[in-house]
């Protein structure tokens, strides 16, 4: 199974997720938004699966620092545009596998996904 994890290397939640994958011998590809940016096509695919609301980290510094007019009246297209221009506001990590997409890190969910 091909596994890709998307996020920012310095993020504590990312570090926990990658440590979990390493400890369970799960090989993965890491995509760093800070270095590689976010891809519109990939975001659209994720939105189809989990919805744009699940992808926005509203509690993060990047989102909170946006002007109020940017945060107001969010729609899917506006949210995608904001995530493309500010990839740090995408909730982390996004784990992509052939079995599906997992947003955020919960050890129990990872264990279920990679069981046997």
Backbone as XML, in Angstrom:
<?xml version="1.0"?>
<chain id="A" units="angstrom">
  <residue number="1" name="UNK">
    <atom name="N" x="0.839" y="-1.175" z="0.000"/>
    <atom name="CA" x="0.000" y="0.000" z="0.000"/>
    <atom name="C" x="0.887" y="1.243" z="0.000"/>
  </residue>
  <residue number="2" name="UNK">
    <atom name="N" x="0.562" y="2.186" z="-0.861"/>
    <atom name="CA" x="1.279" y="3.455" z="-0.901"/>
    <atom name="C" x="0.646" y="4.381" z="0.135"/>
  </residue>
  <residue number="3" name="UNK">
    <atom name="N" x="1.485" y="4.964" z="0.970"/>
    <atom name="CA" x="1.022" y="5.853" z="2.026"/>
    <atom name="C" x="1.726" y="7.194" z="1.855"/>
  </residue>
  <residue number="4" name="UNK">
    <atom name="N" x="0.949" y="8.261" z="1.868"/>
    <atom name="CA" x="1.516" y="9.612" z="1.814"/>
    <atom name="C" x="0.945" y="10.403" z="2.979"/>
  </residue>
  <residue number="5" name="UNK">
    <atom name="N" x="1.796" y="11.190" z="3.594"/>
    <atom name="CA" x="1.358" y="12.034" z="4.699"/>
    <atom name="C" x="1.690" y="13.473" z="4.336"/>
  </residue>
  <residue number="6" name="UNK">
    <atom name="N" x="0.718" y="14.356" z="4.528"/>
    <atom name="CA" x="0.829" y="15.749" z="4.121"/>
    <atom name="C" x="0.763" y="16.648" z="5.344"/>
  </residue>
  <residue number="7" name="UNK">
    <atom name="N" x="1.646" y="17.633" z="5.384"/>
    <atom name="CA" x="1.634" y="18.568" z="6.491"/>
    <atom name="C" x="2.880" y="19.415" z="6.515"/>
  </residue>
  <residue number="8" name="UNK">
    <atom name="N" x="3.270" y="19.814" z="7.715"/>
    <atom name="CA" x="4.426" y="20.672" z="7.930"/>
    <atom name="C" x="5.334" y="19.972" z="8.925"/>
  </residue>
  <residue number="9" name="UNK">
    <atom name="N" x="6.593" y="19.851" z="8.554"/>
    <atom name="CA" x="7.541" y="19.066" z="9.341"/>
    <atom name="C" x="7.645" y="19.528" z="10.792"/>
  </residue>
  <residue number="10" name="UNK">
    <atom name="N" x="7.546" y="20.821" z="11.038"/>
    <atom name="CA" x="7.728" y="21.346" z="12.389"/>
    <atom name="C" x="6.496" y="21.199" z="13.280"/>
  </residue>
  <residue number="11" name="UNK">
    <atom name="N" x="5.390" y="20.770" z="12.728"/>
    <atom name="CA" x="4.141" y="20.625" z="13.483"/>
    <atom name="C" x="4.240" y="19.451" z="14.464"/>
  </residue>
  <residue number="12" name="UNK">
    <atom name="N" x="3.884" y="19.684" z="15.719"/>
    <atom name="CA" x="3.961" y="18.642" z="16.743"/>
    <atom name="C" x="3.070" y="17.447" z="16.414"/>
  </residue>
  <residue number="13" name="UNK">
    <atom name="N" x="1.883" y="17.696" z="15.886"/>
    <atom name="CA" x="0.985" y="16.594" z="15.530"/>
    <atom name="C" x="1.573" y="15.770" z="14.388"/>
  </residue>
  <residue number="14" name="UNK">
    <atom name="N" x="2.219" y="16.441" z="13.457"/>
    <atom name="CA" x="2.895" y="15.730" z="12.359"/>
    <atom name="C" x="3.997" y="14.834" z="12.917"/>
  </residue>
  <residue number="15" name="UNK">
    <atom name="N" x="4.757" y="15.370" z="13.853"/>
    <atom name="CA" x="5.842" y="14.593" z="14.454"/>
    <atom name="C" x="5.297" y="13.344" z="15.130"/>
  </residue>
  <residue number="16" name="UNK">
    <atom name="N" x="4.179" y="13.477" z="15.836"/>
    <atom name="CA" x="3.556" y="12.323" z="16.494"/>
    <atom name="C" x="3.074" y="11.295" z="15.467"/>
  </residue>
  <residue number="17" name="UNK">
    <atom name="N" x="2.453" y="11.772" z="14.404"/>
    <atom name="CA" x="1.939" y="10.866" z="13.377"/>
    <atom name="C" x="3.077" y="10.122" z="12.676"/>
  </residue>
  <residue number="18" name="UNK">
    <atom name="N" x="4.134" y="10.837" z="12.324"/>
    <atom name="CA" x="5.258" y="10.188" z="11.649"/>
    <atom name="C" x="5.982" y="9.237" z="12.588"/>
  </residue>
  <residue number="19" name="UNK">
    <atom name="N" x="6.070" y="9.599" z="13.864"/>
    <atom name="CA" x="6.683" y="8.688" z="14.847"/>
    <atom name="C" x="5.853" y="7.407" z="14.964"/>
  </residue>
  <residue number="20" name="UNK">
    <atom name="N" x="4.532" y="7.536" z="14.925"/>
    <atom name="CA" x="3.656" y="6.365" z="14.981"/>
    <atom name="C" x="3.896" y="5.487" z="13.748"/>
  </residue>
  <residue number="21" name="UNK">
    <atom name="N" x="3.925" y="6.093" z="12.587"/>
    <atom name="CA" x="4.158" y="5.332" z="11.349"/>
    <atom name="C" x="5.515" y="4.632" z="11.397"/>
  </residue>
  <residue number="22" name="UNK">
    <atom name="N" x="6.538" y="5.341" z="11.838"/>
    <atom name="CA" x="7.885" y="4.753" z="11.947"/>
    <atom name="C" x="7.891" y="3.586" z="12.929"/>
  </residue>
  <residue number="23" name="UNK">
    <atom name="N" x="7.255" y="3.766" z="14.080"/>
    <atom name="CA" x="7.237" y="2.727" z="15.111"/>
    <atom name="C" x="6.494" y="1.469" z="14.648"/>
  </residue>
  <residue number="24" name="UNK">
    <atom name="N" x="5.575" y="1.642" z="13.709"/>
    <atom name="CA" x="4.784" y="0.509" z="13.206"/>
    <atom name="C" x="5.251" y="0.053" z="11.821"/>
  </residue>
  <residue number="25" name="UNK">
    <atom name="N" x="6.456" y="0.482" z="11.453"/>
    <atom name="CA" x="7.078" y="0.071" z="10.188"/>
    <atom name="C" x="6.190" y="0.315" z="8.972"/>
  </residue>
  <residue number="26" name="UNK">
    <atom name="N" x="5.534" y="1.462" z="8.969"/>
    <atom name="CA" x="4.712" y="1.850" z="7.819"/>
    <atom name="C" x="5.543" y="2.809" z="6.972"/>
  </residue>
  <residue number="27" name="UNK">
    <atom name="N" x="5.881" y="2.376" z="5.771"/>
    <atom name="CA" x="6.642" y="3.236" z="4.851"/>
    <atom name="C" x="5.699" y="4.310" z="4.302"/>
  </residue>
  <residue number="28" name="UNK">
    <atom name="N" x="6.212" y="5.516" z="4.170"/>
    <atom name="CA" x="5.372" y="6.612" z="3.695"/>
    <atom name="C" x="6.200" y="7.638" z="2.933"/>
  </residue>
  <residue number="29" name="UNK">
    <atom name="N" x="5.499" y="8.427" z="2.159"/>
    <atom name="CA" x="6.062" y="9.576" z="1.456"/>
    <atom name="C" x="5.565" y="10.809" z="2.208"/>
  </residue>
  <residue number="30" name="UNK">
    <atom name="N" x="6.452" y="11.751" z="2.490"/>
    <atom name="CA" x="6.072" y="12.966" z="3.205"/>
    <atom name="C" x="6.039" y="14.144" z="2.247"/>
  </residue>
  <residue number="31" name="UNK">
    <atom name="N" x="4.927" y="14.864" z="2.250"/>
    <atom name="CA" x="4.772" y="16.069" z="1.439"/>
    <atom name="C" x="4.709" y="17.257" z="2.398"/>
  </residue>
  <residue number="32" name="UNK">
    <atom name="N" x="5.714" y="18.116" z="2.344"/>
    <atom name="CA" x="5.811" y="19.278" z="3.219"/>
    <atom name="C" x="5.220" y="20.496" z="2.518"/>
  </residue>
  <residue number="33" name="UNK">
    <atom name="N" x="4.109" y="21.007" z="3.071"/>
    <atom name="CA" x="3.458" y="22.175" z="2.473"/>
    <atom name="C" x="4.373" y="23.386" z="2.421"/>
  </residue>
  <residue number="34" name="UNK">
    <atom name="N" x="5.257" y="23.532" z="3.402"/>
    <atom name="CA" x="6.150" y="24.695" z="3.427"/>
    <atom name="C" x="7.107" y="24.688" z="2.239"/>
  </residue>
  <residue number="35" name="UNK">
    <atom name="N" x="7.543" y="23.495" z="1.842"/>
    <atom name="CA" x="8.500" y="23.380" z="0.742"/>
    <atom name="C" x="7.825" y="23.149" z="-0.605"/>
  </residue>
  <residue number="36" name="UNK">
    <atom name="N" x="6.740" y="22.367" z="-0.603"/>
    <atom name="CA" x="6.133" y="21.937" z="-1.864"/>
    <atom name="C" x="4.775" y="22.547" z="-2.158"/>
  </residue>
  <residue number="37" name="UNK">
    <atom name="N" x="4.215" y="23.272" z="-1.197"/>
    <atom name="CA" x="2.907" y="23.887" z="-1.390"/>
    <atom name="C" x="1.783" y="22.865" z="-1.395"/>
  </residue>
  <residue number="38" name="UNK">
    <atom name="N" x="0.592" y="23.358" z="-1.653"/>
    <atom name="CA" x="-0.599" y="22.505" z="-1.728"/>
    <atom name="C" x="-1.053" y="22.440" z="-3.175"/>
  </residue>
  <residue number="39" name="UNK">
    <atom name="N" x="-1.656" y="21.342" z="-3.546"/>
    <atom name="CA" x="-2.088" y="21.099" z="-4.918"/>
    <atom name="C" x="-3.619" y="21.184" z="-5.001"/>
  </residue>
  <residue number="40" name="UNK">
    <atom name="N" x="-4.122" y="22.007" z="-5.904"/>
    <atom name="CA" x="-5.573" y="22.204" z="-6.047"/>
    <atom name="C" x="-6.298" y="20.894" z="-6.351"/>
  </residue>
  <residue number="41" name="UNK">
    <atom name="N" x="-5.766" y="20.104" z="-7.265"/>
    <atom name="CA" x="-6.402" y="18.838" z="-7.630"/>
    <atom name="C" x="-6.519" y="17.894" z="-6.442"/>
  </residue>
  <residue number="42" name="UNK">
    <atom name="N" x="-5.464" y="17.822" z="-5.671"/>
    <atom name="CA" x="-5.474" y="16.949" z="-4.488"/>
    <atom name="C" x="-6.476" y="17.470" z="-3.459"/>
  </residue>
  <residue number="43" name="UNK">
    <atom name="N" x="-6.487" y="18.777" z="-3.216"/>
    <atom name="CA" x="-7.458" y="19.353" z="-2.281"/>
    <atom name="C" x="-8.889" y="19.042" z="-2.720"/>
  </residue>
  <residue number="44" name="UNK">
    <atom name="N" x="-9.157" y="19.144" z="-4.012"/>
    <atom name="CA" x="-10.498" y="18.845" z="-4.523"/>
    <atom name="C" x="-10.876" y="17.384" z="-4.268"/>
  </residue>
  <residue number="45" name="UNK">
    <atom name="N" x="-9.916" y="16.489" z="-4.425"/>
    <atom name="CA" x="-10.171" y="15.067" z="-4.147"/>
    <atom name="C" x="-10.474" y="14.856" z="-2.662"/>
  </residue>
  <residue number="46" name="UNK">
    <atom name="N" x="-9.702" y="15.477" z="-1.812"/>
    <atom name="CA" x="-9.931" y="15.355" z="-0.374"/>
    <atom name="C" x="-11.297" y="15.912" z="0.006"/>
  </residue>
  <residue number="47" name="UNK">
    <atom name="N" x="-11.662" y="17.055" z="-0.587"/>
    <atom name="CA" x="-12.946" y="17.680" z="-0.299"/>
    <atom name="C" x="-14.087" y="16.727" z="-0.661"/>
  </residue>
  <residue number="48" name="UNK">
    <atom name="N" x="-13.941" y="16.005" z="-1.769"/>
    <atom name="CA" x="-14.974" y="15.031" z="-2.161"/>
    <atom name="C" x="-15.163" y="13.955" z="-1.097"/>
  </residue>
  <residue number="49" name="UNK">
    <atom name="N" x="-14.080" y="13.589" z="-0.426"/>
    <atom name="CA" x="-14.120" y="12.500" z="0.547"/>
    <atom name="C" x="-14.509" y="12.983" z="1.948"/>
  </residue>
  <residue number="50" name="UNK">
    <atom name="N" x="-13.873" y="14.042" z="2.430"/>
    <atom name="CA" x="-14.081" y="14.451" z="3.826"/>
    <atom name="C" x="-14.796" y="15.794" z="3.978"/>
  </residue>
  <residue number="51" name="UNK">
    <atom name="N" x="-14.950" y="16.545" z="2.893"/>
    <atom name="CA" x="-15.567" y="17.866" z="2.970"/>
    <atom name="C" x="-14.548" y="18.944" z="3.303"/>
  </residue>
  <residue number="52" name="UNK">
    <atom name="N" x="-14.778" y="20.138" z="2.801"/>
    <atom name="CA" x="-13.812" y="21.214" z="3.015"/>
    <atom name="C" x="-13.744" y="21.646" z="4.473"/>
  </residue>
  <residue number="53" name="UNK">
    <atom name="N" x="-14.851" y="21.518" z="5.201"/>
    <atom name="CA" x="-14.866" y="21.931" z="6.606"/>
    <atom name="C" x="-13.873" y="21.119" z="7.442"/>
  </residue>
  <residue number="54" name="UNK">
    <atom name="N" x="-13.724" y="19.829" z="7.124"/>
    <atom name="CA" x="-12.812" y="18.962" z="7.885"/>
    <atom name="C" x="-11.352" y="19.285" z="7.605"/>
  </residue>
  <residue number="55" name="UNK">
    <atom name="N" x="-11.075" y="19.952" z="6.506"/>
    <atom name="CA" x="-9.696" y="20.232" z="6.120"/>
    <atom name="C" x="-9.158" y="21.547" z="6.684"/>
  </residue>
  <residue number="56" name="UNK">
    <atom name="N" x="-10.038" y="22.427" z="7.117"/>
    <atom name="CA" x="-9.580" y="23.728" z="7.618"/>
    <atom name="C" x="-9.319" y="23.649" z="9.110"/>
  </residue>
  <residue number="57" name="UNK">
    <atom name="N" x="-8.134" y="24.084" z="9.499"/>
    <atom name="CA" x="-7.770" y="24.141" z="10.907"/>
    <atom name="C" x="-8.143" y="25.529" z="11.429"/>
  </residue>
  <residue number="58" name="UNK">
    <atom name="N" x="-9.391" y="25.664" z="11.856"/>
    <atom name="CA" x="-9.889" y="26.963" z="12.322"/>
    <atom name="C" x="-9.226" y="27.409" z="13.628"/>
  </residue>
  <residue number="59" name="UNK">
    <atom name="N" x="-8.681" y="26.474" z="14.390"/>
    <atom name="CA" x="-8.061" y="26.840" z="15.661"/>
    <atom name="C" x="-6.586" y="27.213" z="15.513"/>
  </residue>
  <residue number="60" name="UNK">
    <atom name="N" x="-6.034" y="27.036" z="14.324"/>
    <atom name="CA" x="-4.625" y="27.332" z="14.096"/>
    <atom name="C" x="-4.347" y="28.817" z="13.939"/>
  </residue>
  <residue number="61" name="UNK">
    <atom name="N" x="-3.109" y="29.179" z="14.174"/>
    <atom name="CA" x="-2.673" y="30.569" z="14.089"/>
    <atom name="C" x="-2.916" y="31.160" z="12.706"/>
  </residue>
  <residue number="62" name="UNK">
    <atom name="N" x="-2.640" y="30.399" z="11.663"/>
    <atom name="CA" x="-2.773" y="30.919" z="10.301"/>
    <atom name="C" x="-4.205" y="31.360" z="10.030"/>
  </residue>
  <residue number="63" name="UNK">
    <atom name="N" x="-5.176" y="30.529" z="10.392"/>
    <atom name="CA" x="-6.579" y="30.880" z="10.167"/>
    <atom name="C" x="-6.982" y="32.063" z="11.046"/>
  </residue>
  <residue number="64" name="UNK">
    <atom name="N" x="-6.590" y="32.043" z="12.298"/>
    <atom name="CA" x="-6.988" y="33.114" z="13.222"/>
    <atom name="C" x="-6.430" y="34.468" z="12.803"/>
  </residue>
  <residue number="65" name="UNK">
    <atom name="N" x="-5.270" y="34.477" z="12.134"/>
    <atom name="CA" x="-4.649" y="35.733" z="11.713"/>
    <atom name="C" x="-5.227" y="36.291" z="10.411"/>
  </residue>
  <residue number="66" name="UNK">
    <atom name="N" x="-6.056" y="35.510" z="9.730"/>
    <atom name="CA" x="-6.666" y="36.007" z="8.494"/>
    <atom name="C" x="-7.578" y="37.196" z="8.795"/>
  </residue>
  <residue number="67" name="UNK">
    <atom name="N" x="-7.696" y="38.118" z="7.848"/>
    <atom name="CA" x="-8.654" y="39.209" z="8.026"/>
    <atom name="C" x="-10.072" y="38.632" z="8.170"/>
  </residue>
  <residue number="68" name="UNK">
    <atom name="N" x="-10.896" y="39.308" z="8.940"/>
    <atom name="CA" x="-12.256" y="38.824" z="9.190"/>
    <atom name="C" x="-13.042" y="38.591" z="7.900"/>
  </residue>
  <residue number="69" name="UNK">
    <atom name="N" x="-12.826" y="39.434" z="6.903"/>
    <atom name="CA" x="-13.563" y="39.265" z="5.649"/>
    <atom name="C" x="-13.171" y="37.972" z="4.922"/>
  </residue>
  <residue number="70" name="UNK">
    <atom name="N" x="-11.939" y="37.513" z="5.113"/>
    <atom name="CA" x="-11.523" y="36.239" z="4.517"/>
    <atom name="C" x="-12.179" y="35.053" z="5.223"/>
  </residue>
  <residue number="71" name="UNK">
    <atom name="N" x="-12.385" y="35.190" z="6.532"/>
    <atom name="CA" x="-12.975" y="34.099" z="7.317"/>
    <atom name="C" x="-14.499" y="34.066" z="7.226"/>
  </residue>
  <residue number="72" name="UNK">
    <atom name="N" x="-15.091" y="35.197" z="6.845"/>
    <atom name="CA" x="-16.551" y="35.298" z="6.795"/>
    <atom name="C" x="-17.118" y="34.610" z="5.558"/>
  </residue>
  <residue number="73" name="UNK">
    <atom name="N" x="-18.290" y="34.049" z="5.713"/>
    <atom name="CA" x="-19.042" y="33.467" z="4.599"/>
    <atom name="C" x="-18.218" y="32.483" z="3.775"/>
  </residue>
  <residue number="74" name="UNK">
    <atom name="N" x="-17.559" y="31.560" z="4.447"/>
    <atom name="CA" x="-16.749" y="30.572" z="3.733"/>
    <atom name="C" x="-17.625" y="29.651" z="2.889"/>
  </residue>
  <residue number="75" name="UNK">
    <atom name="N" x="-17.152" y="29.431" z="1.683"/>
    <atom name="CA" x="-17.754" y="28.454" z="0.784"/>
    <atom name="C" x="-16.651" y="27.468" z="0.416"/>
  </residue>
  <residue number="76" name="UNK">
    <atom name="N" x="-17.002" y="26.417" z="-0.260"/>
    <atom name="CA" x="-15.980" y="25.446" z="-0.669"/>
    <atom name="C" x="-14.908" y="26.114" z="-1.513"/>
  </residue>
  <residue number="77" name="UNK">
    <atom name="N" x="-15.298" y="26.880" z="-2.501"/>
    <atom name="CA" x="-14.310" y="27.499" z="-3.394"/>
    <atom name="C" x="-13.438" y="28.507" z="-2.656"/>
  </residue>
  <residue number="78" name="UNK">
    <atom name="N" x="-14.036" y="29.300" z="-1.781"/>
    <atom name="CA" x="-13.268" y="30.280" z="-1.007"/>
    <atom name="C" x="-12.305" y="29.558" z="-0.056"/>
  </residue>
  <residue number="79" name="UNK">
    <atom name="N" x="-12.773" y="28.494" z="0.570"/>
    <atom name="CA" x="-11.925" y="27.724" z="1.490"/>
    <atom name="C" x="-10.742" y="27.106" z="0.748"/>
  </residue>
  <residue number="80" name="UNK">
    <atom name="N" x="-10.989" y="26.556" z="-0.423"/>
    <atom name="CA" x="-9.906" y="25.958" z="-1.213"/>
    <atom name="C" x="-8.889" y="27.027" z="-1.612"/>
  </residue>
  <residue number="81" name="UNK">
    <atom name="N" x="-9.370" y="28.176" z="-2.036"/>
    <atom name="CA" x="-8.460" y="29.267" z="-2.407"/>
    <atom name="C" x="-7.610" y="29.679" z="-1.206"/>
  </residue>
  <residue number="82" name="UNK">
    <atom name="N" x="-8.218" y="29.764" z="-0.025"/>
    <atom name="CA" x="-7.466" y="30.127" z="1.182"/>
    <atom name="C" x="-6.433" y="29.058" z="1.523"/>
  </residue>
  <residue number="83" name="UNK">
    <atom name="N" x="-6.810" y="27.775" z="1.411"/>
    <atom name="CA" x="-5.866" y="26.695" z="1.722"/>
    <atom name="C" x="-4.709" y="26.670" z="0.729"/>
  </residue>
  <residue number="84" name="UNK">
    <atom name="N" x="-4.976" y="26.986" z="-0.532"/>
    <atom name="CA" x="-3.906" y="27.023" z="-1.535"/>
    <atom name="C" x="-2.927" y="28.167" z="-1.263"/>
  </residue>
  <residue number="85" name="UNK">
    <atom name="N" x="-3.449" y="29.308" z="-0.846"/>
    <atom name="CA" x="-2.569" y="30.450" z="-0.590"/>
    <atom name="C" x="-1.955" y="30.417" z="0.807"/>
  </residue>
  <residue number="86" name="UNK">
    <atom name="N" x="-2.555" y="29.630" z="1.702"/>
    <atom name="CA" x="-2.065" y="29.509" z="3.084"/>
    <atom name="C" x="-2.082" y="28.033" z="3.496"/>
  </residue>
  <residue number="87" name="UNK">
    <atom name="N" x="-1.209" y="27.196" z="2.952"/>
    <atom name="CA" x="-1.268" y="25.760" z="3.242"/>
    <atom name="C" x="-1.154" y="25.414" z="4.724"/>
  </residue>
  <residue number="88" name="UNK">
    <atom name="N" x="-0.624" y="26.330" z="5.530"/>
    <atom name="CA" x="-0.522" y="26.076" z="6.963"/>
    <atom name="C" x="-1.896" y="25.975" z="7.624"/>
  </residue>
  <residue number="89" name="UNK">
    <atom name="N" x="-2.940" y="26.437" z="6.949"/>
    <atom name="CA" x="-4.269" y="26.355" z="7.545"/>
    <atom name="C" x="-4.979" y="25.038" z="7.244"/>
  </residue>
  <residue number="90" name="UNK">
    <atom name="N" x="-4.311" y="24.148" z="6.498"/>
    <atom name="CA" x="-4.875" y="22.817" z="6.264"/>
    <atom name="C" x="-4.631" y="21.987" z="7.516"/>
  </residue>
  <residue number="91" name="UNK">
    <atom name="N" x="-5.682" y="21.368" z="8.012"/>
    <atom name="CA" x="-5.555" y="20.533" z="9.213"/>
    <atom name="C" x="-4.534" y="19.431" z="8.960"/>
  </residue>
  <residue number="92" name="UNK">
    <atom name="N" x="-3.730" y="19.155" z="9.982"/>
    <atom name="CA" x="-2.635" y="18.201" z="9.820"/>
    <atom name="C" x="-2.750" y="17.068" z="10.828"/>
  </residue>
  <residue number="93" name="UNK">
    <atom name="N" x="-2.185" y="15.946" z="10.421"/>
    <atom name="CA" x="-1.774" y="15.576" z="9.064"/>
    <atom name="C" x="-2.968" y="15.120" z="8.226"/>
  </residue>
  <residue number="94" name="UNK">
    <atom name="N" x="-2.744" y="15.086" z="6.920"/>
    <atom name="CA" x="-3.657" y="14.392" z="6.027"/>
    <atom name="C" x="-2.900" y="13.147" z="5.588"/>
  </residue>
  <residue number="95" name="UNK">
    <atom name="N" x="-3.457" y="12.003" z="5.909"/>
    <atom name="CA" x="-2.852" y="10.717" z="5.567"/>
    <atom name="C" x="-3.655" y="10.131" z="4.422"/>
  </residue>
  <residue number="96" name="UNK">
    <atom name="N" x="-2.972" y="9.841" z="3.329"/>
    <atom name="CA" x="-3.614" y="9.335" z="2.125"/>
    <atom name="C" x="-3.113" y="7.922" z="1.858"/>
  </residue>
  <residue number="97" name="UNK">
    <atom name="N" x="-4.045" y="6.983" z="1.760"/>
    <atom name="CA" x="-3.703" y="5.592" z="1.456"/>
    <atom name="C" x="-4.660" y="5.076" z="0.398"/>
  </residue>
  <residue number="98" name="UNK">
    <atom name="N" x="-4.396" y="3.882" z="-0.085"/>
    <atom name="CA" x="-5.314" y="3.272" z="-1.054"/>
    <atom name="C" x="-6.646" y="2.919" z="-0.394"/>
  </residue>
  <residue number="99" name="UNK">
    <atom name="N" x="-6.676" y="2.912" z="0.931"/>
    <atom name="CA" x="-7.900" y="2.597" z="1.671"/>
    <atom name="C" x="-8.723" y="3.833" z="2.014"/>
  </residue>
  <residue number="100" name="UNK">
    <atom name="N" x="-8.146" y="5.003" z="1.810"/>
    <atom name="CA" x="-8.879" y="6.226" z="2.113"/>
    <atom name="C" x="-8.000" y="7.322" z="2.659"/>
  </residue>
  <residue number="101" name="UNK">
    <atom name="N" x="-8.658" y="8.333" z="3.187"/>
    <atom name="CA" x="-7.992" y="9.521" z="3.703"/>
    <atom name="C" x="-8.332" y="9.670" z="5.182"/>
  </residue>
  <residue number="102" name="UNK">
    <atom name="N" x="-7.325" y="9.989" z="5.967"/>
    <atom name="CA" x="-7.493" y="10.239" z="7.397"/>
    <atom name="C" x="-6.998" y="11.655" z="7.664"/>
  </residue>
  <residue number="103" name="UNK">
    <atom name="N" x="-7.842" y="12.496" z="8.238"/>
    <atom name="CA" x="-7.457" y="13.867" z="8.564"/>
    <atom name="C" x="-7.275" y="13.968" z="10.067"/>
  </residue>
  <residue number="104" name="UNK">
    <atom name="N" x="-6.127" y="14.491" z="10.480"/>
    <atom name="CA" x="-5.804" y="14.565" z="11.898"/>
    <atom name="C" x="-5.115" y="13.284" z="12.332"/>
  </residue>
  <residue number="105" name="UNK">
    <atom name="N" x="-4.594" y="13.288" z="13.542"/>
    <atom name="CA" x="-3.902" y="12.103" z="14.040"/>
    <atom name="C" x="-4.564" y="11.579" z="15.297"/>
  </residue>
  <residue number="106" name="UNK">
    <atom name="N" x="-5.048" y="10.360" z="15.201"/>
    <atom name="CA" x="-5.570" y="9.627" z="16.348"/>
    <atom name="C" x="-4.958" y="8.230" z="16.260"/>
  </residue>
  <residue number="107" name="UNK">
    <atom name="N" x="-4.118" y="7.869" z="17.235"/>
    <atom name="CA" x="-3.443" y="6.570" z="17.174"/>
    <atom name="C" x="-4.395" y="5.395" z="16.941"/>
  </residue>
  <residue number="108" name="UNK">
    <atom name="N" x="-5.564" y="5.425" z="17.564"/>
    <atom name="CA" x="-6.525" y="4.332" z="17.391"/>
    <atom name="C" x="-6.996" y="4.219" z="15.936"/>
  </residue>
  <residue number="109" name="UNK">
    <atom name="N" x="-7.211" y="5.351" z="15.303"/>
    <atom name="CA" x="-7.654" y="5.345" z="13.897"/>
    <atom name="C" x="-6.538" y="4.833" z="12.985"/>
  </residue>
  <residue number="110" name="UNK">
    <atom name="N" x="-5.299" y="5.232" z="13.270"/>
    <atom name="CA" x="-4.176" y="4.733" z="12.484"/>
    <atom name="C" x="-4.049" y="3.222" z="12.666"/>
  </residue>
  <residue number="111" name="UNK">
    <atom name="N" x="-4.182" y="2.748" z="13.905"/>
    <atom name="CA" x="-4.071" y="1.316" z="14.184"/>
    <atom name="C" x="-5.151" y="0.541" z="13.429"/>
  </residue>
  <residue number="112" name="UNK">
    <atom name="N" x="-6.345" y="1.072" z="13.386"/>
    <atom name="CA" x="-7.445" y="0.422" z="12.664"/>
    <atom name="C" x="-7.154" y="0.392" z="11.165"/>
  </residue>
  <residue number="113" name="UNK">
    <atom name="N" x="-6.668" y="1.501" z="10.646"/>
    <atom name="CA" x="-6.371" y="1.600" z="9.217"/>
    <atom name="C" x="-5.298" y="0.616" z="8.786"/>
  </residue>
  <residue number="114" name="UNK">
    <atom name="N" x="-4.274" y="0.439" z="9.608"/>
    <atom name="CA" x="-3.134" y="-0.407" z="9.223"/>
    <atom name="C" x="-3.165" y="-1.800" z="9.840"/>
  </residue>
  <residue number="115" name="UNK">
    <atom name="N" x="-4.306" y="-2.162" z="10.423"/>
    <atom name="CA" x="-4.410" y="-3.497" z="11.018"/>
    <atom name="C" x="-4.307" y="-4.566" z="9.944"/>
  </residue>
  <residue number="116" name="UNK">
    <atom name="N" x="-3.504" y="-5.567" z="10.242"/>
    <atom name="CA" x="-3.315" y="-6.797" z="9.502"/>
    <atom name="C" x="-3.376" y="-6.732" z="8.065"/>
  </residue>
</chain>
